[in-house]
Each structure stands twice: as structure tokens, then as C-alpha cells.
């Protein structure tokens, strides 16, 4: 309600106080809204970051499980070697269907996808004589989240700087 000339001075003062109080509370509401939006933004960013870390930890765990499969396949291939044959597969496909036998002999169910890079391309570790493969590793240069508390078979992965350093293979 506007202040008119006919109002008493006391009424004018009350009306002026109401207007200034309304203006001040409107400013506090605006500042409160800005603070609320900032907190919501920070919370959203934190949730996204946490989701990324959880996804990476899951991929690391999957990499360890797949690595165990590859390691066991390389060991199985070496143990099943006929006399005079090479102990190491020439390619990962040789682990799927062992070419040294006429009947089907499998050491691995499938060529797994690297969960860190999300493709089926692996770094290959060649045998000492260069005729076969003795291990695989991820091609990712990313730094692992897990740097300790590994199972005994992967204790050598402690304090490694990248997933490339996580080598899965036969050690004889």
C-alpha cells in the first residue's frame, strides 16, 4: 500500500518500516537460495566423483578376476604341452582352441575384454625365446586405485604405478 499525504506521521513510519523489512527479508531469501544452489552443486559433483571411483574399483576387481583366468590358462597350456612342442601359445586364440591337439582342448573360454580400457586389446608379454606369449597386461596408463592388500597370487602388484604393470601370466 503506498504512503499517502493524508496519513498520520505515525502511520507513515509504520508503513516505511514494513517496506524496509520486506526488502531486507527478500535479500536474505535470495542469499539463502544462492547458498542452497551452491551446496546442491557441490553435492552433485561429489556424487559424480564417488560414482567414478566406485566404477573404477569395480573395473579393477574385474581386471583381477580376468587376469586370474588368463594366468590359469597360460599355466594349463604349459602343463598340457606334448613332448617336443612349444610350452607357450603363439596367440591368445591358441588358448581358446589348442592347435597342438587334434581333438578340442580349451584353456580359456573366451578372449576377455579389458575392463579398464573397455576393449579386447591386451599388451602381450613374449616368452624369453620370443616364440610365444607368457602373459598379458592392460594397455591403460591410468594409475590404479588399489595399491595394496592384494591376494597372495597378486602381491607383486602392490605399489604399481599403472595398470600396465599388472602382468598376468605363467611364471616358471
C-alpha positions as CSV (number, residue, x, y, z in Angstrom):
1,X,0.0,0.0,0.0
2,X,1.5,3.4,-1.0
3,X,2.1,6.1,1.6
4,X,-0.3,9.0,1.1
5,X,-0.3,12.6,2.1
6,X,-3.3,12.2,4.3
7,X,-1.8,9.5,6.6
8,X,-0.6,10.5,10.0
9,X,3.2,10.6,10.6
10,X,3.0,7.6,12.9
11,X,1.2,5.6,10.2
12,X,3.8,6.7,7.6
13,X,6.7,5.4,9.9
14,X,5.0,2.0,10.4
15,X,4.4,1.7,6.6
16,X,8.1,2.6,5.9
17,X,9.3,0.0,8.4
18,X,7.1,-2.7,6.8
19,X,8.5,-1.9,3.4
20,X,12.1,-1.9,4.5
21,X,11.6,-5.1,6.5
22,X,10.1,-6.8,3.4
23,X,13.0,-5.6,1.3
24,X,15.6,-6.9,3.8
25,X,13.9,-10.3,4.1
26,X,13.8,-10.6,0.3
27,X,17.6,-10.1,0.2
28,X,18.1,-12.8,2.8
29,X,15.9,-15.2,0.8
30,X,18.0,-14.5,-2.3
31,X,21.3,-15.1,-0.5
32,X,19.8,-18.3,1.1
33,X,18.8,-19.5,-2.3
34,X,22.3,-18.9,-3.7
35,X,23.8,-20.8,-0.8
36,X,21.4,-23.7,-1.3
37,X,22.2,-23.9,-5.1
38,X,25.9,-23.8,-4.3
39,X,25.5,-26.7,-1.8
40,X,23.5,-28.7,-4.3
41,X,26.2,-28.2,-6.9
42,X,28.9,-29.3,-4.6
43,X,26.9,-32.4,-3.6
44,X,26.3,-33.3,-7.2
45,X,30.0,-33.0,-8.1
46,X,30.9,-35.1,-5.1
47,X,28.3,-37.8,-6.0
48,X,29.6,-37.9,-9.6
49,X,33.2,-38.3,-8.4
50,X,32.2,-41.0,-5.9
51,X,30.4,-42.8,-8.7
52,X,33.5,-42.7,-10.9
53,X,35.6,-44.1,-8.1
54,X,33.2,-46.9,-7.5
55,X,33.1,-47.8,-11.2
56,X,36.9,-47.8,-11.4
57,X,37.1,-50.1,-8.3
58,X,34.7,-52.4,-9.9
59,X,36.7,-52.4,-13.1
60,X,39.9,-53.1,-11.1
61,X,38.2,-56.1,-9.4
62,X,37.0,-57.4,-12.7
63,X,40.6,-57.0,-14.2
64,X,42.0,-59.1,-11.3
65,X,39.4,-61.8,-12.0
66,X,40.0,-61.8,-15.7
67,X,43.8,-61.7,-15.1
68,X,43.4,-64.8,-12.9
69,X,41.7,-66.6,-15.8
70,X,44.5,-65.7,-18.2
71,X,47.1,-66.8,-15.7
72,X,45.4,-70.1,-15.2
73,X,45.1,-70.5,-19.0
74,X,48.8,-69.9,-19.6
75,X,49.7,-72.5,-16.8
76,X,47.2,-75.0,-18.2
77,X,48.6,-74.6,-21.7
78,X,52.2,-75.1,-20.4
79,X,51.2,-78.2,-18.4
80,X,49.3,-79.8,-21.3
81,X,52.3,-79.4,-23.6
82,X,53.1,-82.6,-25.6
83,X,56.7,-83.7,-25.7
84,X,58.7,-81.6,-28.1
85,X,56.1,-78.9,-28.5
86,X,56.4,-75.2,-27.5
87,X,55.1,-74.5,-24.0
88,X,53.8,-71.1,-24.9
89,X,50.9,-70.1,-27.2
90,X,51.7,-68.1,-30.3
91,X,48.5,-66.0,-29.8
92,X,45.6,-65.7,-27.3
93,X,43.4,-67.6,-29.7
94,X,45.6,-70.7,-29.1
95,X,44.3,-70.6,-25.5
96,X,40.8,-70.9,-26.9
97,X,41.5,-73.9,-29.0
98,X,44.8,-75.6,-28.6
99,X,46.3,-76.2,-32.1
100,X,48.7,-78.9,-30.7
101,X,45.9,-81.4,-30.4
102,X,43.6,-82.9,-33.0
103,X,40.6,-83.1,-30.5
104,X,39.2,-79.9,-28.9
105,X,41.3,-78.8,-26.0
106,X,40.5,-75.4,-24.4
107,X,42.4,-73.5,-21.8
108,X,40.3,-70.3,-21.9
109,X,36.6,-69.9,-22.5
110,X,36.9,-66.6,-24.4
111,X,39.1,-63.6,-25.2
112,X,38.1,-61.3,-22.4
113,X,37.6,-57.5,-22.7
114,X,40.0,-55.4,-20.7
115,X,37.6,-53.7,-18.2
116,X,39.9,-50.7,-17.8
117,X,40.2,-49.8,-21.5
118,X,36.9,-51.5,-22.4
119,X,38.3,-53.3,-25.4
120,X,39.8,-56.8,-26.2
121,X,43.2,-55.5,-27.0
122,X,45.8,-56.6,-24.4
123,X,49.5,-56.0,-24.0
124,X,51.4,-59.3,-24.7
125,X,54.4,-60.5,-22.8
126,X,56.6,-62.6,-25.0
127,X,58.4,-65.7,-23.9
128,X,62.2,-65.5,-23.4
129,X,62.9,-67.0,-26.8
130,X,60.3,-64.8,-28.5
131,X,58.3,-67.7,-29.9
132,X,55.2,-67.4,-27.7
133,X,53.2,-65.5,-25.2
134,X,53.7,-65.9,-21.4
135,X,51.4,-63.2,-20.1
136,X,49.1,-60.3,-20.7
137,X,48.5,-56.8,-19.2
138,X,46.2,-53.9,-19.7
139,X,47.3,-51.2,-22.1
140,X,46.0,-48.5,-19.7
141,X,48.5,-46.0,-18.3
142,X,46.0,-44.9,-15.6
143,X,47.1,-45.1,-12.0
144,X,45.4,-47.9,-10.0
145,X,43.2,-47.1,-7.0
146,X,44.2,-50.3,-5.4
147,X,47.8,-50.2,-4.4
148,X,47.9,-52.8,-1.6
149,X,46.1,-55.5,0.3
150,X,46.2,-57.9,-2.7
151,X,45.6,-61.7,-2.6
152,X,48.8,-63.7,-2.3
153,X,48.9,-64.5,-6.0
154,X,48.9,-60.8,-6.9
155,X,51.1,-59.5,-4.1
156,X,53.6,-58.3,-6.8
157,X,51.0,-55.6,-7.8
158,X,51.5,-53.6,-4.6
159,X,52.6,-50.1,-5.2
160,X,52.5,-50.3,-9.1
161,X,52.1,-47.0,-10.8
162,X,49.8,-48.1,-13.7
163,X,47.6,-51.0,-14.9
164,X,50.3,-51.8,-17.5
165,X,52.4,-53.0,-14.5
166,X,49.8,-55.6,-13.6
167,X,51.1,-58.6,-15.6
168,X,49.0,-61.8,-15.6
169,X,50.8,-64.9,-16.8
170,X,52.7,-68.0,-16.1
171,X,55.8,-67.8,-14.0
172,X,58.0,-70.9,-14.2
